[in-house]
Amino acid sequence: MPTVALMWEARAAHGHAPALLEWARSAALAPAPSRREHYTAPGDRVLVITWWEGPYDADVPELPDPPGDLLARPVHRWRFAQV
């Protein structure tokens, strides 16, 4: 079965990195992905990667945008197919 990975990356507003990470960790996806990981990076960035069974264009849920007061800029999203 092919696998598609969704990457969701956001930069927190100044002082809001812990709250953004907590929001990302608690954001529910239904159905749940086969795998989900959370990362942080300098610049108050939060990254979430989810893995799903299916082709590149599979209809799978994506993390929504968090509350605007947590963000320094709009969320970035990428989709990758396993090769």
Backbone bond lengths (Angstrom), bond angles and torsions (degrees), N, CA, C in turn:
res aa  C-N    CA-C-N  psi(-1)  N-CA   C-N-CA  omega(-1)  CA-C   N-CA-C  phi
1 M - - - 1.463 - - 1.532 107.85 -
2 P 1.317 118.03 132.42 1.466 120.23 176.62 1.528 111.39 -68.54
3 T 1.330 115.24 159.42 1.466 121.96 -179.95 1.520 109.46 -126.57
4 V 1.325 115.60 137.51 1.458 121.68 173.92 1.529 107.49 -117.51
5 A 1.333 115.69 137.52 1.470 121.33 177.82 1.520 108.27 -113.57
6 L 1.320 115.54 133.74 1.463 121.01 176.38 1.523 108.01 -108.66
7 M 1.325 115.45 131.34 1.462 120.97 177.52 1.525 107.57 -112.66
8 W 1.310 115.11 132.53 1.465 123.93 -179.55 1.514 105.91 -126.11
9 E 1.347 117.40 123.04 1.462 120.37 -177.12 1.521 109.55 -134.37
10 A 1.335 114.91 134.37 1.462 120.21 -179.75 1.529 109.29 -138.46
11 R 1.315 115.18 151.34 1.463 121.09 174.33 1.517 107.66 -108.86
12 A 1.310 114.90 126.25 1.464 120.44 -176.22 1.521 111.11 -75.23
13 A 1.310 115.42 147.65 1.458 121.23 169.53 1.527 107.64 -62.83
14 H 1.312 116.57 153.21 1.461 121.62 -176.34 1.533 111.22 -49.72
15 G 1.330 115.27 125.53 1.457 120.88 178.11 1.517 115.54 82.45
16 H 1.333 117.61 0.64 1.468 120.35 -175.33 1.525 114.16 -110.49
17 A 1.339 117.99 11.36 1.471 119.72 -178.34 1.530 112.48 -59.07
18 P 1.340 119.95 -46.22 1.471 118.32 178.49 1.534 112.87 -60.53
19 A 1.313 117.00 -39.57 1.471 120.46 179.94 1.526 110.89 -68.12
20 L 1.337 117.00 -38.38 1.465 119.66 178.36 1.519 110.52 -65.75
21 L 1.325 117.71 -42.87 1.452 120.43 177.75 1.529 110.47 -62.00
22 E 1.306 117.57 -44.22 1.467 120.80 178.59 1.530 110.88 -61.89
23 W 1.332 117.01 -41.49 1.469 120.59 177.42 1.528 109.91 -60.11
24 A 1.345 116.55 -46.89 1.470 120.84 -178.30 1.529 110.76 -62.62
25 R 1.323 117.36 -40.86 1.462 120.70 179.55 1.522 112.33 -65.91
26 S 1.315 117.43 -32.80 1.468 120.56 -175.98 1.529 113.40 -92.55
27 A 1.329 118.05 -10.25 1.471 120.59 -179.32 1.531 109.49 -66.05
28 A 1.307 115.67 121.59 1.464 120.96 -176.96 1.522 111.36 -83.40
29 L 1.320 115.14 144.03 1.458 122.47 172.18 1.517 107.23 -124.45
30 A 1.321 116.58 130.96 1.463 120.31 179.03 1.524 109.06 -131.17
31 P 1.305 116.90 120.23 1.448 127.05 0.23 1.531 111.05 -70.89
32 A 1.310 115.49 168.21 1.464 120.54 179.49 1.531 109.91 -76.83
33 P 1.332 117.25 145.95 1.471 119.75 177.20 1.527 110.34 -69.86
34 S 1.321 116.07 164.28 1.465 119.16 177.13 1.521 110.85 -70.89
35 R 1.322 117.00 -22.56 1.466 122.21 178.51 1.520 108.29 -155.02
36 R 1.338 116.56 147.56 1.466 121.66 179.86 1.524 107.97 -150.31
37 E 1.336 116.77 130.33 1.455 121.76 179.42 1.520 110.09 -133.64
38 H 1.341 114.92 150.55 1.466 122.14 -179.01 1.527 108.73 -122.28
39 Y 1.336 116.26 139.81 1.463 122.16 -179.35 1.524 108.83 -136.99
40 T 1.324 115.03 156.95 1.461 120.89 171.05 1.520 108.15 -127.66
41 A 1.343 115.40 159.81 1.463 121.63 179.86 1.521 108.62 -148.15
42 P 1.337 116.00 162.44 1.468 118.82 176.10 1.528 110.61 -53.38
43 G 1.305 115.13 154.97 1.460 119.75 -177.69 1.513 112.45 84.45
44 D 1.347 116.39 18.49 1.469 121.34 177.62 1.529 112.88 59.18
45 R 1.333 115.56 38.07 1.462 120.15 179.85 1.520 111.14 -95.45
46 V 1.314 115.63 144.35 1.460 123.94 177.25 1.526 107.38 -125.24
47 L 1.331 115.52 132.45 1.456 122.21 -179.43 1.520 108.61 -124.13
48 V 1.321 116.34 135.16 1.471 122.53 174.78 1.519 106.77 -125.73
49 I 1.335 115.50 129.17 1.465 120.79 174.93 1.520 107.40 -118.18
50 T 1.321 115.92 129.71 1.462 121.78 175.69 1.518 108.45 -121.01
51 W 1.345 115.44 144.96 1.453 121.68 179.45 1.524 108.84 -116.57
52 W 1.333 114.82 138.33 1.467 121.51 -177.30 1.519 109.87 -135.23
53 E 1.306 116.21 145.73 1.459 120.24 172.31 1.514 107.99 -78.85
54 G 1.331 116.34 128.29 1.447 121.09 178.16 1.514 111.22 144.33
55 P 1.327 116.50 171.92 1.457 121.00 -179.87 1.530 111.59 -75.64
56 Y 1.319 115.78 173.44 1.465 122.55 -178.84 1.527 112.61 -49.44
57 D 1.314 116.48 -41.80 1.466 120.60 -175.52 1.529 113.25 -94.79
58 A 1.334 117.18 19.96 1.465 121.05 179.93 1.525 110.67 -57.44
59 D 1.313 115.51 144.59 1.462 121.89 177.70 1.526 108.38 -85.28
60 V 1.323 116.03 94.34 1.460 121.94 -178.33 1.528 108.67 -126.63
61 P 1.334 117.56 151.93 1.464 119.40 -178.85 1.530 111.34 -71.27
62 E 1.311 115.38 145.54 1.457 121.54 176.40 1.516 109.29 -115.93
63 L 1.325 115.86 152.76 1.462 118.62 175.22 1.521 109.19 -61.78
64 P 1.309 117.27 136.76 1.471 120.10 178.03 1.527 110.30 -77.50
65 D 1.306 115.52 179.12 1.462 120.44 172.47 1.524 108.82 -75.13
66 P 1.319 116.93 138.90 1.467 119.82 175.95 1.521 110.10 -75.97
67 P 1.323 117.79 173.12 1.469 119.71 175.43 1.538 110.32 -54.84
68 G 1.303 115.66 138.72 1.457 121.96 -174.43 1.519 114.73 -57.88
69 D 1.332 118.03 -29.98 1.462 119.26 -178.36 1.522 112.70 -70.83
70 L 1.347 118.20 -11.55 1.461 121.36 176.82 1.522 112.59 -86.97
71 L 1.331 117.94 -13.61 1.461 122.20 -170.20 1.523 114.11 -104.03
72 A 1.340 114.81 143.21 1.463 121.60 171.63 1.525 110.75 -94.60
73 R 1.327 116.50 -20.02 1.469 122.91 179.22 1.517 107.99 -159.66
74 P 1.329 117.86 168.39 1.464 119.62 179.45 1.532 111.93 -61.61
75 V 1.314 115.66 154.18 1.462 123.54 177.25 1.531 109.13 -66.63
76 H 1.336 116.05 144.56 1.468 122.22 172.42 1.514 107.87 -107.63
77 R 1.328 115.85 142.25 1.468 121.53 -179.86 1.524 109.19 -134.77
78 W 1.343 115.05 139.45 1.456 121.21 175.12 1.509 108.76 -136.55
79 R 1.314 115.73 154.42 1.468 122.56 178.76 1.520 106.92 -127.57
80 F 1.337 115.65 135.08 1.472 120.83 -179.44 1.521 109.70 -132.17
81 A 1.337 116.14 144.31 1.459 122.01 173.83 1.514 109.12 -102.27
82 Q 1.331 116.66 138.99 1.455 121.45 177.53 1.522 109.16 -69.31
83 V 1.323 116.15 136.91 1.478 120.60 178.48 1.511 110.31 -124.44
